[in-house]
């Protein structure tokens, strides 16, 4: 897919103005890719424990 110069500028502007969201999306994508393509059984067990702990934190946080 070829992007026009205008679309490239629009993308750069969005990333500049939404840096936190862009970083969140990139990190989420990296995590999913690692889990799907590179993780071992030991990695998945460790990640499962981390996820369980994080779920407990989020459900206990009344925000």
PDB file of N, CA, C and O in Angstrom:
ATOM      1  N   UNK A   1       0.843  -1.176   0.000  1.00  0.00           N
ATOM      2  CA  UNK A   1       0.000   0.000   0.000  1.00  0.00           C
ATOM      3  C   UNK A   1       0.890   1.242   0.000  1.00  0.00           C
ATOM      4  O   UNK A   1       1.711   1.422   0.899  1.00  0.00           O
ATOM      5  N   UNK A   2       0.729   2.066  -0.976  1.00  0.00           N
ATOM      6  CA  UNK A   2       1.507   3.290  -1.106  1.00  0.00           C
ATOM      7  C   UNK A   2       0.728   4.438  -0.474  1.00  0.00           C
ATOM      8  O   UNK A   2      -0.454   4.644  -0.751  1.00  0.00           O
ATOM      9  N   UNK A   3       1.429   5.181   0.389  1.00  0.00           N
ATOM     10  CA  UNK A   3       0.793   6.322   1.037  1.00  0.00           C
ATOM     11  C   UNK A   3       1.144   7.604   0.301  1.00  0.00           C
ATOM     12  O   UNK A   3       2.269   7.782  -0.165  1.00  0.00           O
ATOM     13  N   UNK A   4       0.184   8.474   0.206  1.00  0.00           N
ATOM     14  CA  UNK A   4       0.448   9.791  -0.373  1.00  0.00           C
ATOM     15  C   UNK A   4       1.228  10.618   0.643  1.00  0.00           C
ATOM     16  O   UNK A   4       1.261  10.293   1.830  1.00  0.00           O
ATOM     17  N   UNK A   5       1.848  11.679   0.168  1.00  0.00           N
ATOM     18  CA  UNK A   5       2.573  12.566   1.079  1.00  0.00           C
ATOM     19  C   UNK A   5       1.638  13.149   2.132  1.00  0.00           C
ATOM     20  O   UNK A   5       2.019  13.297   3.293  1.00  0.00           O
ATOM     21  N   UNK A   6       0.428  13.474   1.731  1.00  0.00           N
ATOM     22  CA  UNK A   6      -0.546  14.032   2.677  1.00  0.00           C
ATOM     23  C   UNK A   6      -0.879  13.016   3.766  1.00  0.00           C
ATOM     24  O   UNK A   6      -1.002  13.379   4.936  1.00  0.00           O
ATOM     25  N   UNK A   7      -1.025  11.746   3.390  1.00  0.00           N
ATOM     26  CA  UNK A   7      -1.344  10.718   4.380  1.00  0.00           C
ATOM     27  C   UNK A   7      -0.162  10.495   5.322  1.00  0.00           C
ATOM     28  O   UNK A   7      -0.349  10.295   6.522  1.00  0.00           O
ATOM     29  N   UNK A   8       1.049  10.530   4.778  1.00  0.00           N
ATOM     30  CA  UNK A   8       2.245  10.390   5.620  1.00  0.00           C
ATOM     31  C   UNK A   8       2.307  11.517   6.646  1.00  0.00           C
ATOM     32  O   UNK A   8       2.592  11.282   7.820  1.00  0.00           O
ATOM     33  N   UNK A   9       2.040  12.740   6.197  1.00  0.00           N
ATOM     34  CA  UNK A   9       2.039  13.882   7.121  1.00  0.00           C
ATOM     35  C   UNK A   9       0.949  13.733   8.174  1.00  0.00           C
ATOM     36  O   UNK A   9       1.166  14.040   9.347  1.00  0.00           O
ATOM     37  N   UNK A  10      -0.210  13.266   7.761  1.00  0.00           N
ATOM     38  CA  UNK A  10      -1.317  13.071   8.708  1.00  0.00           C
ATOM     39  C   UNK A  10      -0.953  12.007   9.738  1.00  0.00           C
ATOM     40  O   UNK A  10      -1.244  12.168  10.924  1.00  0.00           O
ATOM     41  N   UNK A  11      -0.324  10.927   9.299  1.00  0.00           N
ATOM     42  CA  UNK A  11       0.097   9.870  10.226  1.00  0.00           C
ATOM     43  C   UNK A  11       1.127  10.397  11.225  1.00  0.00           C
ATOM     44  O   UNK A  11       1.028  10.134  12.424  1.00  0.00           O
ATOM     45  N   UNK A  12       2.114  11.140  10.727  1.00  0.00           N
ATOM     46  CA  UNK A  12       3.133  11.713  11.608  1.00  0.00           C
ATOM     47  C   UNK A  12       2.511  12.669  12.617  1.00  0.00           C
ATOM     48  O   UNK A  12       2.889  12.671  13.789  1.00  0.00           O
ATOM     49  N   UNK A  13       1.565  13.474  12.170  1.00  0.00           N
ATOM     50  CA  UNK A  13       0.890  14.419  13.063  1.00  0.00           C
ATOM     51  C   UNK A  13       0.110  13.670  14.145  1.00  0.00           C
ATOM     52  O   UNK A  13       0.135  14.057  15.313  1.00  0.00           O
ATOM     53  N   UNK A  14      -0.585  12.590  13.750  1.00  0.00           N
ATOM     54  CA  UNK A  14      -1.349  11.819  14.726  1.00  0.00           C
ATOM     55  C   UNK A  14      -0.409  11.221  15.768  1.00  0.00           C
ATOM     56  O   UNK A  14      -0.675  11.299  16.968  1.00  0.00           O
ATOM     57  N   UNK A  15       0.698  10.621  15.306  1.00  0.00           N
ATOM     58  CA  UNK A  15       1.656  10.021  16.243  1.00  0.00           C
ATOM     59  C   UNK A  15       2.241  11.070  17.186  1.00  0.00           C
ATOM     60  O   UNK A  15       2.422  10.814  18.376  1.00  0.00           O
ATOM     61  N   UNK A  16       2.530  12.238  16.652  1.00  0.00           N
ATOM     62  CA  UNK A  16       3.076  13.319  17.479  1.00  0.00           C
ATOM     63  C   UNK A  16       2.068  13.752  18.535  1.00  0.00           C
ATOM     64  O   UNK A  16       2.436  13.977  19.688  1.00  0.00           O
ATOM     65  N   UNK A  17       0.799  13.871  18.151  1.00  0.00           N
ATOM     66  CA  UNK A  17      -0.232  14.357  19.066  1.00  0.00           C
ATOM     67  C   UNK A  17      -0.798  13.276  19.982  1.00  0.00           C
ATOM     68  O   UNK A  17      -1.462  13.594  20.969  1.00  0.00           O
ATOM     69  N   UNK A  18      -0.549  12.022  19.676  1.00  0.00           N
ATOM     70  CA  UNK A  18      -1.078  10.911  20.469  1.00  0.00           C
ATOM     71  C   UNK A  18       0.039   9.935  20.828  1.00  0.00           C
ATOM     72  O   UNK A  18      -0.112   8.721  20.685  1.00  0.00           O
ATOM     73  N   UNK A  19       1.143  10.469  21.287  1.00  0.00           N
ATOM     74  CA  UNK A  19       2.332   9.671  21.561  1.00  0.00           C
ATOM     75  C   UNK A  19       2.053   8.536  22.548  1.00  0.00           C
ATOM     76  O   UNK A  19       2.494   7.408  22.326  1.00  0.00           O
ATOM     77  N   UNK A  20       1.334   8.815  23.627  1.00  0.00           N
ATOM     78  CA  UNK A  20       1.039   7.776  24.621  1.00  0.00           C
ATOM     79  C   UNK A  20       0.223   6.641  24.011  1.00  0.00           C
ATOM     80  O   UNK A  20       0.517   5.468  24.245  1.00  0.00           O
ATOM     81  N   UNK A  21      -0.780   6.979  23.245  1.00  0.00           N
ATOM     82  CA  UNK A  21      -1.624   5.952  22.613  1.00  0.00           C
ATOM     83  C   UNK A  21      -0.822   5.141  21.591  1.00  0.00           C
ATOM     84  O   UNK A  21      -0.962   3.920  21.520  1.00  0.00           O
ATOM     85  N   UNK A  22       0.011   5.813  20.806  1.00  0.00           N
ATOM     86  CA  UNK A  22       0.833   5.122  19.811  1.00  0.00           C
ATOM     87  C   UNK A  22       1.796   4.152  20.496  1.00  0.00           C
ATOM     88  O   UNK A  22       1.988   3.033  20.021  1.00  0.00           O
ATOM     89  N   UNK A  23       2.403   4.576  21.614  1.00  0.00           N
ATOM     90  CA  UNK A  23       3.309   3.691  22.357  1.00  0.00           C
ATOM     91  C   UNK A  23       2.554   2.500  22.933  1.00  0.00           C
ATOM     92  O   UNK A  23       3.047   1.372  22.894  1.00  0.00           O
ATOM     93  N   UNK A  24       1.363   2.744  23.466  1.00  0.00           N
ATOM     94  CA  UNK A  24       0.538   1.664  24.005  1.00  0.00           C
ATOM     95  C   UNK A  24       0.238   0.627  22.923  1.00  0.00           C
ATOM     96  O   UNK A  24       0.377  -0.574  23.152  1.00  0.00           O
ATOM     97  N   UNK A  25      -0.172   1.092  21.753  1.00  0.00           N
ATOM     98  CA  UNK A  25      -0.514   0.188  20.650  1.00  0.00           C
ATOM     99  C   UNK A  25       0.711  -0.614  20.218  1.00  0.00           C
ATOM    100  O   UNK A  25       0.606  -1.813  19.962  1.00  0.00           O
ATOM    101  N   UNK A  26       1.874   0.038  20.134  1.00  0.00           N
ATOM    102  CA  UNK A  26       3.101  -0.645  19.720  1.00  0.00           C
ATOM    103  C   UNK A  26       3.509  -1.709  20.740  1.00  0.00           C
ATOM    104  O   UNK A  26       3.892  -2.817  20.363  1.00  0.00           O
ATOM    105  N   UNK A  27       3.428  -1.373  22.035  1.00  0.00           N
ATOM    106  CA  UNK A  27       3.795  -2.344  23.071  1.00  0.00           C
ATOM    107  C   UNK A  27       2.830  -3.520  23.098  1.00  0.00           C
ATOM    108  O   UNK A  27       3.252  -4.665  23.261  1.00  0.00           O
ATOM    109  N   UNK A  28       1.547  -3.250  22.939  1.00  0.00           N
ATOM    110  CA  UNK A  28       0.554  -4.323  22.903  1.00  0.00           C
ATOM    111  C   UNK A  28       0.812  -5.245  21.720  1.00  0.00           C
ATOM    112  O   UNK A  28       0.723  -6.466  21.849  1.00  0.00           O
ATOM    113  N   UNK A  29       1.123  -4.677  20.596  1.00  0.00           N
ATOM    114  CA  UNK A  29       1.410  -5.463  19.398  1.00  0.00           C
ATOM    115  C   UNK A  29       2.647  -6.334  19.598  1.00  0.00           C
ATOM    116  O   UNK A  29       2.662  -7.495  19.190  1.00  0.00           O
ATOM    117  N   UNK A  30       3.675  -5.782  20.221  1.00  0.00           N
ATOM    118  CA  UNK A  30       4.896  -6.550  20.493  1.00  0.00           C
ATOM    119  C   UNK A  30       4.616  -7.718  21.428  1.00  0.00           C
ATOM    120  O   UNK A  30       5.109  -8.825  21.213  1.00  0.00           O
ATOM    121  N   UNK A  31       3.825  -7.470  22.461  1.00  0.00           N
ATOM    122  CA  UNK A  31       3.493  -8.532  23.413  1.00  0.00           C
ATOM    123  C   UNK A  31       2.724  -9.653  22.730  1.00  0.00           C
ATOM    124  O   UNK A  31       3.027 -10.829  22.932  1.00  0.00           O
ATOM    125  N   UNK A  32       1.741  -9.299  21.932  1.00  0.00           N
ATOM    126  CA  UNK A  32       0.949 -10.312  21.231  1.00  0.00           C
ATOM    127  C   UNK A  32       1.809 -11.101  20.251  1.00  0.00           C
ATOM    128  O   UNK A  32       1.680 -12.321  20.150  1.00  0.00           O
ATOM    129  N   UNK A  33       2.672 -10.415  19.542  1.00  0.00           N
ATOM    130  CA  UNK A  33       3.541 -11.072  18.567  1.00  0.00           C
ATOM    131  C   UNK A  33       4.486 -12.042  19.271  1.00  0.00           C
ATOM    132  O   UNK A  33       4.685 -13.162  18.801  1.00  0.00           O
ATOM    133  N   UNK A  34       5.066 -11.624  20.387  1.00  0.00           N
ATOM    134  CA  UNK A  34       5.951 -12.506  21.144  1.00  0.00           C
ATOM    135  C   UNK A  34       5.210 -13.759  21.585  1.00  0.00           C
ATOM    136  O   UNK A  34       5.710 -14.873  21.427  1.00  0.00           O
ATOM    137  N   UNK A  35       4.018 -13.573  22.139  1.00  0.00           N
ATOM    138  CA  UNK A  35       3.243 -14.714  22.627  1.00  0.00           C
ATOM    139  C   UNK A  35       2.924 -15.675  21.494  1.00  0.00           C
ATOM    140  O   UNK A  35       3.043 -16.889  21.665  1.00  0.00           O
ATOM    141  N   UNK A  36       2.527 -15.163  20.357  1.00  0.00           N
ATOM    142  CA  UNK A  36       2.124 -16.018  19.237  1.00  0.00           C
ATOM    143  C   UNK A  36       3.292 -16.699  18.544  1.00  0.00           C
ATOM    144  O   UNK A  36       3.163 -17.839  18.098  1.00  0.00           O
ATOM    145  N   UNK A  37       4.436 -16.018  18.443  1.00  0.00           N
ATOM    146  CA  UNK A  37       5.490 -16.497  17.555  1.00  0.00           C
ATOM    147  C   UNK A  37       6.750 -17.013  18.239  1.00  0.00           C
ATOM    148  O   UNK A  37       7.434 -17.866  17.674  1.00  0.00           O
ATOM    149  N   UNK A  38       7.079 -16.533  19.417  1.00  0.00           N
ATOM    150  CA  UNK A  38       8.379 -16.835  20.010  1.00  0.00           C
ATOM    151  C   UNK A  38       8.333 -17.495  21.378  1.00  0.00           C
ATOM    152  O   UNK A  38       9.321 -18.100  21.795  1.00  0.00           O
ATOM    153  N   UNK A  39       7.225 -17.397  22.082  1.00  0.00           N
ATOM    154  CA  UNK A  39       7.195 -17.830  23.476  1.00  0.00           C
ATOM    155  C   UNK A  39       7.329 -19.340  23.621  1.00  0.00           C
ATOM    156  O   UNK A  39       6.885 -20.120  22.779  1.00  0.00           O
ATOM    157  N   UNK A  40       7.964 -19.715  24.731  1.00  0.00           N
ATOM    158  CA  UNK A  40       8.071 -21.122  25.106  1.00  0.00           C
ATOM    159  C   UNK A  40       6.990 -21.416  26.141  1.00  0.00           C
ATOM    160  O   UNK A  40       6.296 -20.509  26.602  1.00  0.00           O
ATOM    161  N   UNK A  41       6.857 -22.668  26.495  1.00  0.00           N
ATOM    162  CA  UNK A  41       5.886 -23.040  27.528  1.00  0.00           C
ATOM    163  C   UNK A  41       6.224 -22.348  28.843  1.00  0.00           C
ATOM    164  O   UNK A  41       5.328 -21.868  29.538  1.00  0.00           O
ATOM    165  N   UNK A  42       7.512 -22.291  29.191  1.00  0.00           N
ATOM    166  CA  UNK A  42       7.915 -21.602  30.422  1.00  0.00           C
ATOM    167  C   UNK A  42       7.554 -20.118  30.368  1.00  0.00           C
ATOM    168  O   UNK A  42       7.103 -19.550  31.363  1.00  0.00           O
ATOM    169  N   UNK A  43       7.753 -19.493  29.212  1.00  0.00           N
ATOM    170  CA  UNK A  43       7.369 -18.088  29.051  1.00  0.00           C
ATOM    171  C   UNK A  43       5.877 -17.913  29.294  1.00  0.00           C
ATOM    172  O   UNK A  43       5.457 -16.992  29.995  1.00  0.00           O
ATOM    173  N   UNK A  44       5.082 -18.799  28.713  1.00  0.00           N
ATOM    174  CA  UNK A  44       3.627 -18.684  28.839  1.00  0.00           C
ATOM    175  C   UNK A  44       3.170 -18.872  30.279  1.00  0.00           C
ATOM    176  O   UNK A  44       2.247 -18.194  30.730  1.00  0.00           O
ATOM    177  N   UNK A  45       3.803 -19.780  30.999  1.00  0.00           N
ATOM    178  CA  UNK A  45       3.461 -19.987  32.411  1.00  0.00           C
ATOM    179  C   UNK A  45       3.790 -18.730  33.213  1.00  0.00           C
ATOM    180  O   UNK A  45       2.983 -18.279  34.026  1.00  0.00           O
ATOM    181  N   UNK A  46       4.973 -18.169  32.983  1.00  0.00           N
ATOM    182  CA  UNK A  46       5.362 -16.946  33.682  1.00  0.00           C
ATOM    183  C   UNK A  46       4.417 -15.795  33.342  1.00  0.00           C
ATOM    184  O   UNK A  46       3.985 -15.059  34.228  1.00  0.00           O
ATOM    185  N   UNK A  47       4.104 -15.645  32.074  1.00  0.00           N
ATOM    186  CA  UNK A  47       3.192 -14.578  31.659  1.00  0.00           C
ATOM    187  C   UNK A  47       1.803 -14.759  32.256  1.00  0.00           C
ATOM    188  O   UNK A  47       1.149 -13.785  32.628  1.00  0.00           O
ATOM    189  N   UNK A  48       1.362 -15.992  32.345  1.00  0.00           N
ATOM    190  CA  UNK A  48       0.050 -16.261  32.928  1.00  0.00           C
ATOM    191  C   UNK A  48       0.017 -15.800  34.386  1.00  0.00           C
ATOM    192  O   UNK A  48      -0.973 -15.217  34.828  1.00  0.00           O
ATOM    193  N   UNK A  49       1.086 -16.055  35.129  1.00  0.00           N
ATOM    194  CA  UNK A  49       1.158 -15.607  36.522  1.00  0.00           C
ATOM    195  C   UNK A  49       1.170 -14.080  36.612  1.00  0.00           C
ATOM    196  O   UNK A  49       0.508 -13.498  37.471  1.00  0.00           O
ATOM    197  N   UNK A  50       1.915 -13.447  35.735  1.00  0.00           N
ATOM    198  CA  UNK A  50       1.969 -11.985  35.719  1.00  0.00           C
ATOM    199  C   UNK A  50       0.593 -11.407  35.398  1.00  0.00           C
ATOM    200  O   UNK A  50       0.166 -10.431  36.014  1.00  0.00           O
ATOM    201  N   UNK A  51      -0.090 -12.004  34.445  1.00  0.00           N
ATOM    202  CA  UNK A  51      -1.425 -11.538  34.055  1.00  0.00           C
ATOM    203  C   UNK A  51      -2.413 -11.708  35.205  1.00  0.00           C
ATOM    204  O   UNK A  51      -3.227 -10.819  35.457  1.00  0.00           O
ATOM    205  N   UNK A  52      -2.350 -12.831  35.897  1.00  0.00           N
ATOM    206  CA  UNK A  52      -3.246 -13.049  37.042  1.00  0.00           C
ATOM    207  C   UNK A  52      -3.012 -11.997  38.117  1.00  0.00           C
ATOM    208  O   UNK A  52      -3.969 -11.462  38.678  1.00  0.00           O
ATOM    209  N   UNK A  53      -1.738 -11.692  38.411  1.00  0.00           N
ATOM    210  CA  UNK A  53      -1.423 -10.664  39.404  1.00  0.00           C
ATOM    211  C   UNK A  53      -1.950  -9.298  38.962  1.00  0.00           C
ATOM    212  O   UNK A  53      -2.500  -8.547  39.768  1.00  0.00           O
ATOM    213  N   UNK A  54      -1.780  -8.988  37.700  1.00  0.00           N
ATOM    214  CA  UNK A  54      -2.235  -7.690  37.179  1.00  0.00           C
ATOM    215  C   UNK A  54      -3.753  -7.576  37.225  1.00  0.00           C
ATOM    216  O   UNK A  54      -4.290  -6.512  37.533  1.00  0.00           O
ATOM    217  N   UNK A  55      -4.442  -8.668  36.919  1.00  0.00           N
ATOM    218  CA  UNK A  55      -5.907  -8.666  37.010  1.00  0.00           C
ATOM    219  C   UNK A  55      -6.359  -8.377  38.433  1.00  0.00           C
ATOM    220  O   UNK A  55      -7.300  -7.613  38.648  1.00  0.00           O
ATOM    221  N   UNK A  56      -5.687  -8.989  39.407  1.00  0.00           N
ATOM    222  CA  UNK A  56      -6.028  -8.746  40.810  1.00  0.00           C
ATOM    223  C   UNK A  56      -5.814  -7.281  41.163  1.00  0.00           C
ATOM    224  O   UNK A  56      -6.644  -6.679  41.845  1.00  0.00           O
ATOM    225  N   UNK A  57      -4.707  -6.705  40.705  1.00  0.00           N
ATOM    226  CA  UNK A  57      -4.436  -5.284  40.958  1.00  0.00           C
ATOM    227  C   UNK A  57      -5.538  -4.406  40.381  1.00  0.00           C
ATOM    228  O   UNK A  57      -6.035  -3.498  41.048  1.00  0.00           O
ATOM    229  N   UNK A  58      -5.911  -4.680  39.152  1.00  0.00           N
ATOM    230  CA  UNK A  58      -6.911  -3.846  38.482  1.00  0.00           C
ATOM    231  C   UNK A  58      -8.296  -4.001  39.100  1.00  0.00           C
ATOM    232  O   UNK A  58      -9.039  -3.024  39.196  1.00  0.00           O
ATOM    233  N   UNK A  59      -8.650  -5.197  39.513  1.00  0.00           N
ATOM    234  CA  UNK A  59      -9.976  -5.392  40.098  1.00  0.00           C
ATOM    235  C   UNK A  59     -10.048  -4.821  41.513  1.00  0.00           C
ATOM    236  O   UNK A  59     -11.135  -4.490  41.984  1.00  0.00           O
ATOM    237  N   UNK A  60      -8.910  -4.701  42.199  1.00  0.00           N
ATOM    238  CA  UNK A  60      -8.885  -4.135  43.545  1.00  0.00           C
ATOM    239  C   UNK A  60      -8.787  -2.617  43.518  1.00  0.00           C
ATOM    240  O   UNK A  60      -9.059  -1.964  44.525  1.00  0.00           O
ATOM    241  N   UNK A  61      -8.407  -2.053  42.391  1.00  0.00           N
ATOM    242  CA  UNK A  61      -8.229  -0.610  42.253  1.00  0.00           C
ATOM    243  C   UNK A  61      -9.571   0.049  41.945  1.00  0.00           C
ATOM    244  O   UNK A  61     -10.099  -0.131  40.847  1.00  0.00           O
ATOM    245  N   UNK A  62     -10.145   0.820  42.902  1.00  0.00           N
ATOM    246  CA  UNK A  62     -11.477   1.403  42.701  1.00  0.00           C
ATOM    247  C   UNK A  62     -11.496   2.613  41.770  1.00  0.00           C
ATOM    248  O   UNK A  62     -12.577   3.058  41.383  1.00  0.00           O
ATOM    249  N   UNK A  63     -10.352   3.154  41.401  1.00  0.00           N
ATOM    250  CA  UNK A  63     -10.225   4.351  40.551  1.00  0.00           C
ATOM    251  C   UNK A  63     -11.348   5.254  40.791  1.00  0.00           C
ATOM    252  O   UNK A  63     -11.428   6.317  40.176  1.00  0.00           O
TER     253      UNK A  63
END
